[in-house]
Amino acid sequence: MWEINGQLTNDLELVKQHFGLKHLPMVRSLLDQDMYKFSMGQCYLHQFSTVSTVWDFKARNVGEGKKEKYTEADVEEVKRQLQAYCSLRYTNDELNWLGNADRPWIHKDYVEVLRDWRPHIEDFEVTTDPQTGLAIHFHGVQWKVSYYEIPVLEIAAEVYYRNHCDYEELSKSFKRETEEKIRKVKSGTYDIGNFSEFGARRRVSFELQDWLIASLKEAKIPGFIGTSNVFLAMKHGLKPVGTMAHEFFETMQGYRLYNLAYTNKVALDAWVREYGVMNGIALTDTLGTDIFLRDFKTTFATLFSGVRHDSGDPYDWGHKMIAHYKKLGIDSKQKTLLFSDSLNFEKATNLNKHFKGLINTAFGIGTYLSGPQTIEALNIVCKVVLVDGKDVVKLSDSPGKCMCRNQEYIDYAARTIKWRLEHEE
């Protein structure tokens, strides 16, 4: 629901006229958001309520011989779309659904805080950029501004696809290719086991993601669990899926009382304090999986139901995790490997077959489902770059995914991690 001149409305055309949008609002609800934003947001509020962050948007494959740059007209449309997003307000139905008995880890006090929370346009800086054409930064107290990441990416993606592509043809090919994928899964060509749709951040548009989720549900595909998009999960009666993201581990780097190489433990400790035995899936690769495993010992490995892969070789990573569970005396068949890195149905099928009988597998599939089907998809991200004014870094298990403003801090992170790996058993 949007607030315009002090009045709440669901009239999309009125919103479009008020903000001068070229297209309808690209974010339709404050729940048009990935589920892990709420699990992290509650933990930030309860334990790190004063921590401030700065976030950067990055278009990895735009400009300099790659995809054509965002134009000044794109930049202006992004600004208008963010204005419309910042006029959104939660409805009672949305908050009641978010905090219902199906999600016992969502506390009532957190839902009441969300009732009064709203996005502020003053938190954003949107300008042109010489390399990609578009620069977006946002800043503020982390529990308040973490929610901006997904809407920024949704808007940046949809503006680009509508203004730089034949959107009508994109829509036709999207639906045609999706129907073919569904046919192949139902015929047994693909055997992907349990999977969720993870594509809000790089979707072609809201309307196509909405159509996609409806189609996957209607097809009754075996193993389709749900979607990370909370609004679409609510709309279509599905499970909202998601636990934590890299930002949570990056945020812990702001605590300089701790050596950088130990911030995984700081993050996992905070998560267990917040959620007890309802911990979900742990993400392993913010600073690299090897250093993560130094802290992922018996207590954490027992409490978390599994781990998520998002960079590096998935087969090597999977066997490393199975060996780690075995070393700790934990039955890997009771745990889950969640794969989420650049997946398609073929990759998921191969991984599912490879690890069958060794450990449970699940798949979070994003751009392959919600992105464009016949052209190269945008590769866009938003990452935390400063915490309380201090540099932070995401290193991952794939060097190309590193993101940080300060090369000296990247070098420092690599040195301190290397030292711990070489000197601590």
HUGITA-V310288 format. One record per residue. N is the residue number from 0. SS is DSSP state (hx for helix, st for strand, lp for the rest). PHI is phi as a letter, one per 20 degrees, with the letter a starting at -180 (* if undefined). D_LAST is the distance of its C-alpha to the last C-alpha in Angstrom with 1 decimal. Layout:
# HUGITA-V310288
{{N SS PHI D_LAST} {N SS PHI D_LAST}}
This chain:
# HUGITA-V310288
{{0 lp * 53.9} {1 st d 54.9} {2 st d 56.4} {3 st c 59.3} {4 lp l 61.5} {5 lp n 60.4} {6 st d 61.1} {7 st e 58.8} {8 st b 59.5} {9 lp d 58.3} {10 lp e 60.8} {11 hx f 58.9} {12 hx f 61.9} {13 hx f 62.5} {14 hx f 58.9} {15 hx f 59.4} {16 hx f 62.7} {17 hx f 61.4} {18 hx e 58.4} {19 lp m 60.2} {20 lp f 57.6} {21 lp f 58.3} {22 lp c 56.8} {23 lp f 56.1} {24 lp g 53.1} {25 lp e 50.0} {26 lp d 48.0} {27 lp d 50.0} {28 lp a 48.2} {29 lp f 45.5} {30 lp e 43.9} {31 lp f 44.0} {32 lp a 40.3} {33 st f 37.0} {34 lp g 35.9} {35 hx f 32.5} {36 hx f 34.3} {37 hx e 35.6} {38 hx f 32.4} {39 hx f 30.6} {40 hx g 33.9} {41 hx f 34.1} {42 hx f 30.6} {43 hx g 31.4} {44 hx f 34.7} {45 hx f 33.4} {46 hx c 30.4} {47 lp c 30.7} {48 lp f 34.5} {49 lp d 35.0} {50 lp f 32.4} {51 st d 34.3} {52 st c 33.4} {53 st c 35.0} {54 st d 34.9} {55 st d 36.0} {56 st e 37.7} {57 st b 37.1} {58 st d 39.2} {59 lp f 37.1} {60 lp c 39.9} {61 st c 42.9} {62 lp n 44.8} {63 lp l 44.7} {64 lp n 45.9} {65 lp d 44.2} {66 st f 46.0} {67 lp f 48.8} {68 lp f 48.1} {69 lp f 48.8} {70 lp e 52.3} {71 hx f 53.7} {72 hx f 55.3} {73 hx f 51.9} {74 hx g 50.6} {75 hx f 53.6} {76 hx f 53.2} {77 hx g 49.6} {78 hx f 50.8} {79 hx f 53.5} {80 hx f 51.1} {81 hx f 48.7} {82 hx f 51.8} {83 hx f 52.6} {84 hx g 49.0} {85 lp f 49.2} {86 lp e 52.4} {87 st f 50.7} {88 lp c 50.5} {89 lp f 49.0} {90 lp e 51.6} {91 hx f 51.6} {92 hx f 51.3} {93 hx f 48.1} {94 hx f 46.4} {95 hx f 47.7} {96 hx f 46.2} {97 hx f 42.8} {98 lp e 42.6} {99 lp f 44.1} {100 hx f 42.9} {101 hx f 41.2} {102 hx c 38.5} {103 lp f 37.8} {104 lp f 34.8} {105 lp e 37.3} {106 lp e 38.6} {107 hx f 42.2} {108 hx f 41.7} {109 hx f 39.8} {110 hx f 42.7} {111 hx f 45.1} {112 hx f 43.4} {113 hx f 43.5} {114 hx g 47.2} {115 hx e 47.7} {116 lp f 45.2} {117 lp b 46.6} {118 lp f 45.6} {119 lp c 47.1} {120 hx f 48.3} {121 hx f 47.8} {122 hx f 44.0} {123 st d 44.4} {124 st c 45.2} {125 st c 46.5} {126 st b 47.8} {127 lp f 48.4} {128 lp c 45.7} {129 lp f 46.7} {130 lp e 44.2} {131 lp d 44.2} {132 lp n 47.3} {133 lp c 45.5} {134 st c 43.2} {135 st c 42.1} {136 st c 40.2} {137 st b 40.0} {138 st b 38.7} {139 st q 38.8} {140 st f 37.0} {141 hx g 34.2} {142 hx f 35.4} {143 hx e 38.8} {144 hx d 38.2} {145 lp g 35.3} {146 lp f 38.1} {147 hx f 39.7} {148 hx g 37.3} {149 hx f 38.7} {150 hx g 42.4} {151 hx g 42.0} {152 hx f 40.6} {153 hx g 43.3} {154 hx f 46.0} {155 hx f 44.7} {156 hx f 44.6} {157 hx f 47.9} {158 hx g 49.8} {159 hx f 48.7} {160 hx f 49.6} {161 hx f 53.0} {162 hx e 54.0} {163 hx d 52.7} {164 lp c 53.3} {165 lp e 56.1} {166 hx f 54.8} {167 hx f 57.4} {168 hx f 56.3} {169 hx g 52.6} {170 hx f 53.6} {171 hx f 55.6} {172 hx f 52.9} {173 hx g 50.2} {174 hx f 52.2} {175 hx f 53.2} {176 hx f 49.7} {177 hx f 48.4} {178 hx f 51.1} {179 hx f 50.3} {180 hx f 46.6} {181 hx f 47.6} {182 hx g 50.1} {183 hx f 47.5} {184 hx f 45.1} {185 hx f 47.9} {186 hx e 49.2} {187 lp n 45.8} {188 lp f 45.2} {189 lp d 41.9} {190 lp c 39.7} {191 lp e 37.1} {192 lp m 36.6} {193 st e 35.8} {194 st b 36.0} {195 st c 36.8} {196 st e 38.6} {197 lp c 36.4} {198 lp d 38.9} {199 hx g 40.4} {200 hx f 38.7} {201 hx c 40.3} {202 lp f 43.3} {203 lp f 46.7} {204 lp a 48.4} {205 hx g 48.5} {206 hx f 51.4} {207 hx f 49.7} {208 hx f 46.5} {209 hx g 48.8} {210 hx f 50.8} {211 hx g 47.6} {212 hx f 46.3} {213 hx f 49.8} {214 hx f 50.0} {215 hx f 46.7} {216 hx f 47.7} {217 hx f 51.2} {218 hx f 50.1} {219 lp l 48.2} {220 lp f 45.5} {221 lp g 43.3} {222 lp n 39.8} {223 st f 40.8} {224 st e 39.0} {225 st r 40.0} {226 st c 39.4} {227 lp f 37.2} {228 st f 40.5} {229 hx f 41.4} {230 hx f 45.1} {231 hx f 45.6} {232 hx f 43.8} {233 hx f 46.3} {234 hx f 49.3} {235 hx d 48.6} {236 lp m 47.4} {237 lp d 43.9} {238 st e 40.4} {239 st e 38.6} {240 lp d 35.1} {241 lp q 32.0} {242 lp c 29.1} {243 lp b 27.3} {244 lp c 27.2} {245 hx g 25.2} {246 hx g 27.3} {247 hx f 25.7} {248 hx f 22.3} {249 hx f 24.1} {250 hx g 26.1} {251 hx f 23.1} {252 lp f 22.5} {253 lp f 25.7} {254 lp e 24.1} {255 lp f 23.3} {256 lp f 22.2} {257 lp d 18.8} {258 lp f 16.7} {259 hx g 17.3} {260 hx f 13.8} {261 hx d 13.8} {262 hx f 17.2} {263 hx f 16.4} {264 hx f 15.6} {265 hx g 18.8} {266 hx f 20.7} {267 hx f 19.6} {268 hx g 20.3} {269 hx f 23.7} {270 hx f 24.5} {271 hx f 24.0} {272 hx f 26.1} {273 hx f 28.7} {274 hx d 28.9} {275 lp m 27.5} {276 lp e 27.4} {277 lp e 29.2} {278 lp d 26.4} {279 lp m 27.2} {280 st d 25.1} {281 st e 22.0} {282 st e 21.9} {283 lp d 18.6} {284 lp d 19.4} {285 lp g 20.6} {286 lp d 17.8} {287 lp o 16.7} {288 hx f 15.3} {289 hx g 11.9} {290 hx f 11.1} {291 hx g 13.2} {292 hx f 11.2} {293 hx f 8.2} {294 hx d 11.1} {295 lp e 13.2} {296 lp e 12.4} {297 hx g 15.1} {298 hx f 17.6} {299 hx f 17.8} {300 hx f 17.6} {301 hx f 20.4} {302 hx f 22.5} {303 lp e 22.6} {304 lp f 25.0} {305 st r 23.2} {306 st c 21.9} {307 st d 23.9} {308 st e 23.7} {309 lp c 25.5} {310 lp a 24.4} {311 lp m 23.2} {312 lp f 24.1} {313 hx f 24.7} {314 hx f 24.5} {315 hx f 21.1} {316 hx f 19.8} {317 hx f 21.5} {318 hx f 20.1} {319 hx f 16.5} {320 hx f 17.3} {321 hx f 19.0} {322 hx f 16.1} {323 hx f 13.8} {324 hx g 16.6} {325 hx f 17.1} {326 hx g 13.5} {327 lp e 14.2} {328 lp m 17.7} {329 lp d 19.6} {330 lp f 22.7} {331 hx f 22.5} {332 hx f 26.3} {333 hx e 26.4} {334 lp d 24.5} {335 st c 25.8} {336 st e 24.9} {337 st d 27.1} {338 st e 27.9} {339 lp b 29.7} {340 lp d 29.4} {341 lp l 32.9} {342 lp e 33.9} {343 lp c 37.3} {344 hx f 38.7} {345 hx f 38.2} {346 hx f 34.5} {347 hx f 34.1} {348 hx f 36.1} {349 hx f 34.1} {350 hx f 30.7} {351 hx f 32.4} {352 hx f 33.6} {353 hx f 30.4} {354 hx e 28.2} {355 lp g 31.1} {356 lp n 30.3} {357 lp e 26.5} {358 lp a 26.1} {359 st f 28.5} {360 st c 29.2} {361 st b 31.0} {362 st c 32.2} {363 st d 33.0} {364 st d 35.6} {365 lp d 37.0} {366 hx g 39.0} {367 hx g 40.0} {368 hx e 42.0} {369 hx d 43.0} {370 lp e 43.3} {371 lp f 46.2} {372 lp e 46.8} {373 lp c 48.7} {374 lp c 47.4} {375 lp f 44.0} {376 lp f 42.4} {377 lp f 41.4} {378 lp d 37.7} {379 st c 37.6} {380 st b 34.9} {381 st c 34.7} {382 st c 31.5} {383 st f 30.6} {384 st d 30.6} {385 st c 31.0} {386 st c 29.9} {387 lp l 32.0} {388 lp n 33.0} {389 st d 29.5} {390 st f 28.1} {391 lp c 25.7} {392 lp b 24.5} {393 st d 23.8} {394 lp e 21.9} {395 lp m 21.5} {396 lp e 20.7} {397 lp c 24.2} {398 hx g 25.0} {399 hx f 28.6} {400 hx e 27.7} {401 lp f 26.3} {402 st b 28.5} {403 lp a 28.7} {404 lp e 31.6} {405 lp c 29.9} {406 hx f 28.5} {407 hx f 27.0} {408 hx f 25.0} {409 hx g 23.8} {410 hx f 22.7} {411 hx f 21.0} {412 hx g 19.1} {413 hx f 18.0} {414 hx f 16.9} {415 hx f 14.9} {416 hx f 13.1} {417 hx f 12.6} {418 hx f 11.3} {419 hx f 8.6} {420 hx f 7.6} {421 hx e 7.9} {422 hx d 6.7} {423 lp c 3.8} {424 lp f 0.0}}
